[in-house]
Structure formats: structure tokens, C-alpha cells
């Protein structure tokens, strides 16, 4: 189904992970909640992925070629203004949107929220500018956001992992990602149903649900939004914070991928690339502000559960079980309720009136 069929919108001038699947609900006995000192939240910027080599510009994305444009003229084409604000930093602004770029870097900020470019912001053919993919799928939707409302009040919540597919874990606390995913998903469902939202879940208990089956559930439900809930892990035990993923645009390099992903073409979910960007940005911004966690940014990936959706979709990594302090925090029902409320409120903000 095309984007117009699912939305009523008006263009307003549009971790390395250990998991891409599903979760189960906590057992009736619940979680052990350790005695912990109050956690002092810190908001800081995540380290950025290493800059990638230039990618051949093989996708023409606009009727006007941008290969010869400077960053200033790229901005001017869409009615924005670009200016250098420091030796290696640029600001692109339009209306109330401000995008900050750093030369030789894939890391950027949109109104203070971290996001990652498909390619580093570098000189191309003698001029400093964005690559064509970032011009089309980052700059344009960032400067001309969709003034959207979802086309219906039906959503699908996908608790990652489940059954023998436990996802990541924290051995010291005896907690599994699958249980946390399901616990948060159930809390989100309850909050949404209180305001009349029709919620379907890909999993209601502790069982394995194949990724293909999750996509079938989403396609049968015909929702206006798909949201997959996960928790994270990393070899760096200091890694912490929240990151939100949306589907990688056609032929682009995913945030955590190598150039081997370059040949990936269009997927069904790419029909919602502009909406994915705006929704992903809004979720990431709200979660970081509400929960006062580290901002690891809006990222892109070709996770199976995002590829063949009939609607926009996001996958949220809600914290690191590999980080001792963050694991203690997410293991508390109070934090998980705050997390669920932030997720539910982000969805409610996008819903049409009853």
C-alpha cells in the first residue's frame, strides 16, 4: 500500500545490535529489583561511527543533479540557508529546523538530536557538499518535515526476541532482553488502549516468533505504525543510551554497515522513507529528553522487521544491558513505566483525532 493510502499528511515546505527479532513477557514472579543508589542521568553525545570512504554516486535522486553543487547551493535549492559557523562546522537552517554538520564526519545534529549521515560530509569533486543520498534522504526531510498525522489509530508493537531467542542478557542481574522487551511492550499497549488506540502485538508471551511471521502479522493488521522494542549490548561496557533505527534508503550504507550493503535495492518499507525519518527523529528526541539518557542518535539499518512493512516503522534500542549502571536502571519497574509512557506519548502525538 502506498504512503498516501496510509497517511493524511501535508508537506510542510516531510549498535552494533545483538538483536533484530523478538521478546517475551516477564514471568509472573517478576524481576528482582536490586537496591541501588539513585541514578544521576547524564545526557551526552554518543561516539560516531567511523567515516566511510566516498560511495560512488550511482543514484540520481532529484530532477536537478546535485553533483556540482556546493553545500550552500544544495541548501538554497530547498529554500534553506547554509553557513560555516566554525572552522569545520556548518549550520543549515530553514524555519525552526537547524541541521549541524561537521566536516569529515557522519555525525550530525537536528535541533540538538543526534543523527547519522549515510556518508561523511566531505569534499566531492572539488566542492564541499553532501552526497546525493544524504541530500535526498537527510537534508530534504530534515528541512521540509512532514506535517503528518497517522492515517488510523491502529499500531503494531513488536517485542523483540522470545522463547529460546533470549536476545542480550545481563548475567550478574539474571535478566534477559526478551523479558524486558515484552514487559515494556505490554505497558505501552495498556497506555495506548486507555486512549482508544487499537494495538496488535507480534508476541504476547514468551515464545519464538520468526521475523517473517512478525512481518505477516504487521501486514495482516494494516497498521499506521510499526514499533519494535529492544534493549542493547556492546563489547564496550561503558556504552549506554538510546538509539532509534529506521530502514536504510535504497543503495545507501547502513549506519553500522560496511560498503557490502551498497547493492541493496528498494524494499517495501522504503516507500515510507520520508515518514520514517521524521517519526524516527521525533521518537529519538522525545525519549532522550523524557528519560535524560545518552543520545546515541537516529540511525539506519536493514533489520528484517523493517524491510517489508505496509507502514512506517521504527526499532528502538532502549538501553544497554551490558552497561552495569544502565542495566540496574532498566531492571526497575519505575524506569520501564517511564520508558513505556514516553513511547506511548510519542505514538499518541502522531495519531489522528478520534
C-alpha positions in Angstrom: 0.0 0.0 0.0 1.4 3.4 -0.9 2.2 6.2 1.5 -0.8 8.3 0.5 -3.1 5.4 1.5 -1.7 5.2 5.0 -1.3 8.9 5.8 -3.0 12.2 5.8 0.0 14.4 5.5 0.9 17.7 4.0 4.5 18.5 3.0 5.2 21.4 5.3 7.5 23.3 2.9 8.2 15.9 5.1 24.6 -0.9 17.7 26.0 -2.9 16.9 23.0 -4.8 17.9 22.6 -8.1 19.4 19.0 -8.3 18.3 16.7 -7.7 15.4 13.9 -10.0 16.4 11.6 -10.5 19.3 10.9 -10.9 23.2 8.7 -12.5 25.9 6.9 -11.2 28.8 8.3 -11.3 32.3 7.4 -14.4 34.3 4.7 -14.0 36.9 7.3 -13.9 39.6 8.6 -10.6 38.1 12.1 -9.2 38.1 14.4 -8.9 41.0 14.8 -5.2 41.7 18.2 -4.6 43.3 18.8 -2.0 46.0 20.5 0.8 44.1 21.5 4.3 44.8 19.7 6.9 42.7 21.0 7.1 39.2 22.0 10.6 38.1 21.1 10.7 34.4 23.6 12.3 32.1 22.8 13.5 28.6 25.9 13.3 26.3 26.6 12.7 22.7 27.5 9.2 21.5 30.6 8.5 19.7 30.0 8.5 16.0 30.7 5.6 13.5 33.9 5.9 11.7 33.7 7.9 8.5 33.2 5.8 5.4 35.1 6.2 2.2 33.2 8.0 -0.5 30.5 5.9 -2.1 30.1 6.1 -5.9 27.2 8.4 -6.7 25.1 5.9 -8.5 21.6 7.0 -7.6 20.1 10.1 -9.1 17.5 11.3 -6.6 16.4 14.7 -7.9 15.4 16.1 -11.2 18.1 18.7 -10.7 21.5 17.0 -10.3 23.3 18.0 -7.2 26.7 16.6 -8.2 28.1 20.1 -9.0 26.5 21.9 -6.1 28.3 23.3 -3.0 26.6 22.8 0.4 25.4 26.4 0.2 23.7 25.8 -3.2 22.3 22.5 -2.0 20.6 24.3 0.8 19.5 27.1 -1.4 17.7 24.7 -3.8 15.3 23.7 -1.0 14.9 27.1 0.4 17.4 26.7 3.3 20.5 28.7 4.3 23.9 27.1 4.9 26.7 28.9 6.6 30.0 28.0 8.2 29.8 28.5 12.0 33.3 27.2 12.9 36.4 26.1 11.0 34.9 22.6 10.4 31.3 23.0 11.2 28.3 24.1 9.2 24.7 25.2 10.0 21.8 24.6 7.7 18.6 26.3 8.7 15.1 26.7 7.5 12.2 27.8 9.6 12.6 26.2 13.1 14.9 23.4 11.8 18.6 23.7 12.2 20.9 20.9 11.0 24.6 21.0 12.2 27.2 19.2 10.1 30.9 18.6 10.8 33.4 18.2 8.0 34.9 14.7 7.6 32.1 13.3 9.9 29.0 11.2 9.5 27.6 12.6 12.8 25.1 15.5 12.6 22.5 17.1 14.9 19.0 18.2 14.0 17.7 20.7 16.6 20.1 19.1 19.1 19.2 15.5 18.4 22.0 13.3 17.0 21.6 11.6 13.7 24.0 9.9 11.3 24.5 10.6 7.6 24.9 7.8 5.0 28.3 9.2 4.1 30.8 11.6 5.7 30.3 15.3 4.9 33.4 15.9 2.7 34.6 17.5 -0.5 33.2 15.8 -3.6 34.6 16.6 -7.0 36.3 19.6 -5.6 33.3 21.1 -3.6 32.2 20.6 0.0 28.7 19.1 -0.1 26.5 16.3 0.9 26.3 13.1 -1.1 23.2 12.7 -3.2 21.7 10.1 -0.9 22.1 12.4 2.1 20.8 15.4 0.1 17.6 13.4 -0.7 17.1 11.3 2.4 18.5 13.5 5.2 18.7 17.2 4.2 15.4 17.4 2.4 13.2 15.7 5.1 15.1 17.5 7.8 14.4 20.9 6.3 10.9 20.1 5.0 9.4 17.8 7.6 6.1 16.0 7.0 3.3 17.7 8.9 1.8 14.3 9.4 -0.9 12.5 11.3 -1.1 8.7 11.0 -3.9 7.5 8.8 -5.6 5.4 11.5 -5.5 4.7 15.3 -4.1 1.2 14.8 -0.5 0.3 15.6 1.6 -2.8 15.9 4.0 -3.2 18.8 6.8 -5.7 18.3 8.5 -7.0 21.4 11.9 -8.3 20.2 13.0 -11.9 20.7 11.2 -14.5 22.8 11.4 -18.2 23.8 14.9 -19.6 23.2 15.8 -16.4 21.4 16.7 -14.5 24.5 18.4 -11.6 23.0 21.1 -10.0 25.0 21.4 -10.6 28.8 23.0 -9.3 32.0 24.3 -12.4 33.8 25.0 -10.6 37.0 21.4 -9.5 37.4 19.9 -12.6 35.7 17.9 -10.5 33.3 17.1 -11.3 29.6 16.3 -8.8 26.9 13.3 -10.8 25.7 11.6 -10.3 29.1 12.3 -6.6 29.2 11.1 -6.1 25.7 7.8 -7.8 26.4 7.3 -6.0 29.7 7.7 -2.6 28.1 5.6 -3.6 25.1 2.7 -4.6 27.4 3.0 -1.4 29.3 2.9 0.6 26.0 -0.2 -1.4 24.9 -2.0 -0.7 28.1 -1.3 3.1 27.9 -2.4 3.2 24.3 -5.6 1.3 24.8 -6.6 3.7 27.6 -6.9 6.4 24.9 -8.7 4.2 22.4 -5.8 3.0 20.2 -6.2 -0.3 18.5 -3.0 -2.2 19.4 -1.8 -5.5 17.9 1.4 -7.2 19.2 3.6 -9.7 17.4 4.1 -11.6 20.7 2.0 -11.7 23.9 4.1 -14.2 25.8 7.4 -15.9 26.0 7.6 -17.7 22.6 9.6 -17.6 19.4 8.0 -15.7 16.6 10.0 -15.8 13.3 10.9 -12.5 11.7 8.9 -13.4 8.6 5.9 -14.1 10.8 6.2 -10.7 12.5 6.1 -9.1 9.1 3.0 -11.2 8.2 1.3 -10.0 11.4 2.0 -6.4 10.6 0.8 -6.8 7.0 -2.5 -8.5 8.2 -3.1 -5.8 10.8 -2.7 -3.0 8.3 -1.4 -0.6 11.0 -0.5 3.1 10.6 2.8 2.5 12.5 5.0 -0.4 13.5 7.3 -0.1 16.5 9.8 -2.7 17.6 11.2 -2.6 21.1 14.7 -3.9 22.1 17.5 -3.5 24.5 21.1 -3.3 23.6 24.6 -4.7 24.3 28.1 -3.8 23.2 31.7 -5.1 23.8 32.4 -1.6 25.2 30.9 -2.0 28.7 30.7 1.8 29.0 28.3 2.2 26.1 25.0 3.5 27.2 21.9 5.3 26.0 19.1 5.2 23.5 19.2 4.9 19.7 16.4 4.7 17.2 16.6 2.9 13.8 14.7 3.3 10.6 15.1 1.5 7.3 18.1 2.4 5.2 17.2 4.1 2.0 17.9 2.2 -1.3 21.6 1.7 -2.2 22.7 3.6 0.9 25.1 2.3 3.6 23.5 1.5 6.9 24.9 3.3 10.0 26.7 0.2 11.3 27.4 -1.5 8.0 30.3 -1.7 5.5 30.2 -1.0 1.8 29.0 -4.5 1.2 25.4 -3.3 1.7 25.7 -0.8 -1.2 23.9 -3.0 -3.7 20.7 -3.4 -1.6 17.9 -2.0 -3.7 14.4 -0.8 -2.8 12.4 -2.6 -0.2 8.7 -2.3 0.6 9.5 -0.2 3.7 11.4 2.3 1.6 8.0 3.6 0.4 7.9 5.4 3.7 11.5 6.8 3.9 10.4 10.4 4.5 7.9 9.5 7.1 10.4 7.0 8.7 12.9 9.8 9.0 10.5 12.3 10.7 9.0 9.7 13.0 12.4 8.3 14.0 13.7 11.7 14.7 10.6 12.6 16.9 10.9 9.3 18.8 14.6 9.7 19.4 14.3 13.3 20.6 11.4 12.6 22.9 12.9 9.5 24.5 16.2 11.2 25.2 14.6 14.3 26.7 12.0 12.4 28.7 14.4 9.8 30.1 17.5 12.0 30.2 19.6 9.3 28.7 22.7 9.4 26.4 21.7 10.4 22.9 23.1 7.7 20.6 21.2 9.1 17.6 18.8 8.3 14.8 20.4 5.6 12.7 19.5 3.4 9.7 19.6 -0.3 9.3 18.1 -3.0 7.2 16.6 -5.0 10.1 14.3 -7.7 8.8 11.3 -6.4 10.7 11.6 -3.1 9.0 12.0 -4.2 5.4 8.6 -5.3 4.2 6.2 -3.2 6.2 2.9 -1.7 4.9 3.5 1.4 7.0 6.3 3.5 8.6 8.4 1.5 11.1 11.0 2.1 13.8 13.1 0.0 16.0 14.1 1.4 19.4 17.1 0.2 21.4 16.1 1.4 24.9 19.3 0.9 26.8 22.4 -1.3 27.3 22.2 -4.4 29.4 26.0 -4.7 29.0 26.4 -1.5 31.0 26.2 -2.3 34.7 24.6 1.0 35.8 22.1 1.2 32.9 21.1 -2.4 33.4 20.3 -1.7 37.1 18.2 1.2 35.9 16.2 -0.6 33.2 15.7 -3.5 35.6 13.4 -1.3 37.7 9.7 -1.2 37.0 9.6 2.5 37.6 12.0 3.2 34.8 10.3 0.8 32.4 7.0 2.5 33.1 8.6 5.9 32.3 10.0 4.4 29.1 6.6 3.0 28.1 4.9 6.3 28.8 7.4 8.1 26.6 7.0 5.6 23.8 3.2 5.7 24.1 3.1 9.5 24.2 5.3 9.7 21.1 2.7 7.5 19.3 -0.3 9.4 20.6 1.2 12.6 19.3 1.1 11.2 15.8 -2.4 9.8 15.9 -5.4 11.3 14.2 -8.3 12.6 16.3 -11.0 10.1 17.2 
